[in-house]
Amino acid sequence: MKTKVLLVDDVPANLVTLKAVLDSPKYEMVEATSGQEAINMCEDYEFALIVLDVHMPGVDGFETARRIKAQEKNQDVPIIFVTATYQQDPAIKRGFEVGAIDYFGKPFDPEILKAKVGIYTELYLKTKRLEETEQLLKTHAQIKTLLEALPVGVIIADSKGRIYESNEEAKKIWGSVPSVELGEYDHYKGWSPTTGKPLASSEWAISRSLTEGQTIKEELINIESFDGVRKTILNSAYPIRAKDGSILGAVAIVQDITVRQKIAVDLESGARLLLKDLHDLENLGLR
């Protein structure tokens, strides 16, 4: 993705010059011919750098910079002033006071301007990436805390089918949850309780959610955990989708119902024996 750079000048010829100097496949250069237009653009778009003329009719460069910096999302956007009119110390000082990080008088050295634009945009992008990384880490920590509070096992796979997150309950059910890829789900020993047939990689609920976008709710399967214990679990899976509908990953929810299932089987077996005893008593005429 190209880096957005905003060029602001009320003289079209000056914008042509700036674009020629800064021409690069790295940049998407956006033009504004007035301070107010630049302010409006900054409300709608995010720029990595603004090259701003000082002397403009209406809203001048100083006021434009002040109002852009007052926008919450643009408090840190770097602004370079370029001017042929205000080159005295008081004007330069005023430029720094309203948020500029550099000041070029006309005529300027194009190579120096180009080099500084490269430095400032790269610094801004690195800062934004660091902020995004910190936010992701914070979000991940919050999700981790939430997952550990759940009474069911949770396994999360990315778009390539690699498991990158699981909570303690999932690890308890499986005896551990190794990092495997979608095509390697055969590492998980599971089979259908109705047919007794082993589950292939493509038959696992999380695999079907990831490759086909299916939502699977409470599918009963038998498994053998990695410590060799056989269990019965309820297995649900849900695809994780982006805004455009593409699949970003999948979540599996697993619940160990081995004890519950055994109780149900024992109750069913006991009921059958009771019915048989009652039937035998009737045949003997004792009821």
C-alpha positions in Angstrom: 0.0 0.0 0.0 1.3 3.5 -0.9 2.0 6.1 1.7 -0.4 9.0 1.6 1.3 12.5 1.4 -0.8 15.7 1.4 0.5 18.6 -0.6 -1.2 22.0 0.2 -0.7 25.1 -1.9 -3.1 27.6 -3.5 -0.8 28.0 -6.6 -1.3 25.0 -9.0 2.3 25.5 -10.4 3.8 25.0 -7.0 1.8 21.7 -6.6 3.2 20.5 -9.9 6.7 21.3 -8.7 6.2 19.5 -5.4 4.8 16.4 -7.2 7.7 16.3 -9.6 10.3 16.6 -6.7 8.6 13.9 -4.6 7.5 11.6 -7.4 8.0 8.0 -6.1 6.1 4.7 -6.4 6.1 4.7 -2.5 3.8 7.8 -2.3 0.2 8.5 -3.1 0.3 12.3 -3.4 -3.0 14.1 -2.7 -3.5 17.8 -3.5 -5.3 20.5 -1.7 -5.5 24.1 -3.0 -6.6 25.8 0.2 -6.2 25.5 3.9 -9.9 24.6 4.5 -9.7 21.9 1.8 -6.7 20.4 3.6 -8.4 20.5 7.0 -11.5 18.7 5.5 -9.3 16.0 3.8 -7.5 15.3 7.1 -10.8 14.7 8.7 -11.6 12.0 6.1 -8.2 10.5 5.4 -5.0 9.6 7.3 -1.8 11.1 5.9 1.8 10.1 6.8 3.0 13.6 6.0 1.7 17.1 5.1 3.8 19.5 3.0 2.1 22.8 3.6 2.4 26.3 2.1 2.3 29.1 4.6 1.0 32.1 2.6 -2.5 31.2 1.4 -5.7 33.3 1.2 -8.4 32.7 3.7 -7.1 30.0 6.1 -3.3 30.4 6.0 -0.8 27.7 6.7 -0.3 28.5 10.4 -4.1 28.2 11.1 -4.4 25.2 8.8 -1.7 23.4 10.8 -3.2 24.4 14.1 -6.6 23.0 13.1 -5.3 19.8 11.7 -3.2 19.2 14.8 -6.4 19.8 16.9 -8.0 16.7 15.2 -7.4 13.7 17.6 -6.2 11.3 14.9 -3.8 13.9 13.4 -2.0 15.1 16.6 1.2 13.3 15.6 1.1 13.8 11.8 4.4 15.5 10.6 4.0 18.8 8.8 6.6 20.5 6.7 6.2 24.2 5.9 7.3 25.4 2.5 7.2 29.2 1.9 8.8 32.0 0.0 7.2 34.7 2.1 7.8 34.0 5.7 11.5 33.2 6.3 12.3 35.3 9.4 12.8 33.8 12.8 9.5 34.9 14.3 7.5 33.2 11.5 9.6 30.1 11.7 9.1 30.0 15.5 5.3 30.3 15.0 5.4 27.4 12.5 7.0 25.2 15.1 4.5 26.3 17.7 1.6 25.2 15.7 3.1 21.8 15.1 5.5 21.9 12.1 8.6 19.7 12.3 10.5 21.4 9.5 10.6 24.6 7.5 11.8 25.1 3.9 12.2 28.5 2.2 11.8 28.9 -1.5 13.7 28.2 -3.6 14.5 24.9 -1.8 17.0 22.1 -2.5 14.8 19.4 -4.0 17.1 16.6 -2.9 17.1 17.7 0.7 13.3 18.0 0.7 13.0 14.6 -0.9 15.3 13.1 1.7 13.5 14.6 4.6 10.1 13.6 3.3 11.4 10.0 3.2 12.8 10.2 6.7 9.6 11.7 8.2 7.2 9.4 6.5 9.2 6.3 7.5 9.4 7.5 11.1 5.7 8.2 11.2 4.8 4.8 9.7 7.2 3.0 12.2 5.5 4.8 15.0 2.0 3.9 13.8 3.1 0.2 13.4 4.5 0.2 17.0 1.2 1.7 18.3 -0.8 -0.9 16.4 1.4 -3.7 17.7 1.0 -2.5 21.2 -2.8 -2.4 20.7 -2.8 -5.9 19.3 -0.8 -7.1 22.3 -3.3 -5.4 24.6 -6.2 -6.9 22.8 -4.6 -10.4 22.8 -4.1 -10.2 26.5 -7.7 -9.2 27.0 -8.9 -12.1 24.8 -6.6 -14.5 26.7 -8.1 -13.5 30.0 -11.6 -14.0 28.6 -10.7 -17.4 27.2 -9.3 -18.7 30.5 -12.5 -17.7 32.2 -14.7 -19.9 29.9 -15.8 -23.3 31.2 -15.3 -24.9 27.7 -12.3 -25.5 25.6 -11.5 -23.0 22.9 -9.1 -23.6 20.0 -8.4 -20.8 17.4 -6.9 -21.4 14.0 -5.7 -18.8 11.5 -6.6 -18.6 7.8 -3.9 -21.2 6.9 -5.2 -23.6 9.5 -2.5 -23.2 12.0 -3.6 -23.3 15.6 -2.3 -20.2 17.4 -4.4 -20.0 20.5 -6.0 -22.4 23.0 -7.2 -22.0 26.5 -6.3 -24.3 29.5 -9.6 -26.1 29.3 -8.9 -27.2 25.7 -5.4 -28.3 26.7 -6.9 -30.3 29.6 -9.4 -32.0 27.3 -6.7 -32.9 24.7 -3.9 -33.5 27.1 -2.2 -30.6 25.2 -2.8 -28.7 22.0 0.1 -28.9 19.6 0.6 -26.3 16.8 -0.5 -28.2 13.7 -1.6 -27.2 10.3 -5.0 -27.9 8.7 -3.7 -30.8 6.7 -2.2 -32.4 9.8 -5.4 -32.8 11.9 -4.8 -36.5 11.6 -2.6 -35.9 14.7 -5.9 -35.6 16.5 -7.4 -39.1 17.0 -11.1 -39.0 16.7 -14.0 -41.1 15.3 -17.7 -40.9 14.9 -19.7 -42.5 17.7 -22.3 -43.7 15.3 -20.2 -45.2 12.5 -17.0 -45.9 14.5 -15.0 -44.6 11.6 -12.0 -42.4 12.2 -12.3 -38.7 11.2 -10.2 -37.5 8.3 -8.5 -34.1 8.4 -11.2 -32.6 6.3 -14.0 -33.9 8.6 -13.0 -32.1 11.7 -15.5 -29.3 12.6 -12.8 -26.6 12.7 -11.5 -27.7 9.3 -14.9 -27.5 7.7 -15.5 -24.1 9.1 -12.2 -22.9 7.8 -12.4 -24.3 4.3 -16.2 -24.2 3.7 -17.4 -21.5 6.0 -19.7 -23.8 7.8 -21.0 -23.3 11.3 -21.2 -26.6 13.2 -23.0 -26.8 16.5 -22.5 -29.5 19.2 -21.3 -32.3 17.0 -20.8 -35.5 19.1 -17.4 -37.2 18.6 -15.1 -39.6 20.4 -11.5 -38.7 20.8 -8.3 -40.1 22.2 -6.4 -37.3 24.0 -2.6 -37.1 23.7 -2.2 -38.7 27.0 -4.1 -41.8 25.7 -7.4 -41.2 27.5 -10.6 -41.8 25.5 -13.3 -39.2 25.8 -16.6 -38.1 24.4 -16.8 -34.4 23.5 -19.3 -32.0 22.0 -17.5 -30.2 19.2 -18.7 -26.9 17.7 -16.9 -24.6 15.2 -17.5 -21.2 13.8 -15.7 -19.3 10.9 -14.1 -15.9 11.6 -14.9 -13.6 8.8 -13.6 -10.2 7.6 -15.9 -7.4 6.7 -15.8 -8.5 3.0 -16.9 -12.0 4.0 -13.5 -13.7 3.5 -12.5 -16.3 6.1 -9.8 -15.1 8.4 -9.7 -18.2 10.6 -12.0 -20.5 12.7 -12.8 -21.2 16.3 -13.6 -24.6 17.8 -15.5 -25.0 21.1 -15.0 -28.3 22.8 -16.7 -29.7 25.8 -15.9 -32.9 27.6 -19.1 -34.8 28.3 -17.5 -38.2 29.0 -18.9 -38.4 32.5 -22.3 -37.1 31.4 -22.4 -39.6 28.6 -21.4 -42.5 30.9 -24.2 -41.6 33.3 -26.7 -41.5 30.4 -25.5 -44.9 29.2 -25.6 -46.3 32.7 -29.1 -44.9 33.2 -30.3 -46.3 29.9 -28.7 -49.7 30.8 -30.4 -49.6 34.2 -33.7 -48.7 32.7 -33.5 -51.6 30.3 -32.7 -54.0 33.2 -35.6 -52.6 35.3 -38.0 -53.1 32.4 -36.7 -56.7 31.9 -37.2 -57.5 35.6 -40.7 -56.0 35.5 -41.4 -58.1 32.5 -40.1 -61.3 34.2 -42.2 -60.6 37.3 -45.3 -60.2 35.1 -44.6 -63.5 33.4 -44.3 -65.2 36.8 -47.6 -63.7 37.9 -45.9 -61.9 40.8 -47.2 -58.5 39.8 
